Amino acid sequence: MELLEIKNLNKSYGNKEVLKDINLKISNGKIVGLLGKNGVGKTTLIKLINDLLTPTSGEIFVEGKTIGVESKKVIAYLPERTYLNKQMKVSEVINYFEDFYDNFNSEKAKKLLKDLNLDINENLSKMSKGMQEKVQLVLVMSRNADLYILDEPLGGVDPATRDYILDTILNNFNENASVIISTHLIADIEKILDEVIFIDKGKIILHSDSDELRTKENGSIDEIFRRKFKC
Amino acid sequence: MLGKLLKYDLKYMLKNMSIFYILAIFFAIATRVFFSLEQTVIINIIGQITCGCMFSMVASIIFNTIIRSWIRFKDSIYKDESYLTHTLPVTKVEIYGSRFLQSLIFMIVGFIVGVVSLFIAYYTKDRWILIKDTINSISVGLNLNTSFIVTSIILLCFLEVFNILQSGFLGLIIGNKRNNGKTAYSFLFGFIGYVLSQTFVILFLFFVGLFNSNVMSIFTSTALMDNNTINLLTVLSILIYILIIIEMAIRCSKELKKGVNVE
């Protein structure tokens, strides 16, 4: 059974087709890069997997089950925006995650926050956007999930923090879990990718093993991406 | 999971509403203090000001309960916070159920704080007797039970306000199904939902009137009704309001269950 399986998925807004006939299978233990230019449907696909959008047609299965309560128990999702209630303190958010997610490890979260010099007694409203994003990353990576979906985790952060984020991701998921990372900063993440998915104009135009692709196309993922998506 | 959702919804509302409760009680106490002092022009003016502040706080409690329930609903189901709400391992029905119960609880709390504030500000034995006598004279005139009159009036006011609140939820759910102009459509559908619920109350009474000439008299004449008809109309109105609110809650749950399209 595949960890994630998508069959004939379409999403339209009125007459505008955003995703067209998406078919995809992702198995356990993979780090998958969902790559594409801005506005090609990466976030839409991720939002559909997370029940934030309703498909126009098609089906999504996580561990053989349709999207719902059971799939949400095993997916840890980091969106591209800050989603926490700003009136809460970091410690309250930790309690919140502990209340709702059985697989959330609060001790791990506290340790990661300490590593990042983030005060758990601080109010989220007093934190910068960057700090809030770090808190969110810590919360997501402190879950023992089967599938981590990270939407633009490197967007808008400095190179040093990018390295820290990548290390945090790599060091905090179990080997049976898979990670889907959506980004257009390919050079920063290509060294960690097992598989890549190129998406363009709402369609998956390539889904391949990273090493096989590098050998076949004789170049780095970043170079291949630039060639394929040359304006 | 409904209990956990409700716990956080209640915490959120309490954080935002407690200041209004405190101020209403504070101005109620101040009103009582200033009106119990020996009256001078300045004491009387201050008393009138605190009295005005208390009434505006009581009105604010009802107004803010409605508005903040709508804002909470929109923010947590369709805005940034929805990215967390919809990825929690809970059903859409539980999400709606929590918002419904939270708004119901805070409407009740708001009404209680309002009544307590008025009681603190104005209670004297003489006034209490005056109110009781007034209600008694109405009940004798209409040949109705006193507690029935008081309970019915309070219940109908509460149901009317709660109906407005639920119409807003329905408007938000239907309006946010649109690809464009979500806010405008939310207002529009909320307003339509409210007008339809009021129309339904009248149509229901008209339907009952087809089988009961006394009830039909409210549509055909301006004559005063007898106590049995008032009794029946009151009970029917309460019943139909409750049914409408239940129907709206079911409709909201069903619509939310079909899925969302968050921004």
Interface residues (C-beta under 8 A of the other chain):
Chain A: Y13 G14 K47 N50 D51 L52 L53 T54 G68 V69 E70 K72 K73 I75 Y77 P79 R81 T82 Y83 L84 N85 Q87 Y96 D99 F100 Y101
Chain B: M1 K4 K7 Y8 Y12 K15 D80 E81 S82 Y83 L84 H86 T87 L88 P89 V90 T91 N179 K258 G259 V260 N261 V262
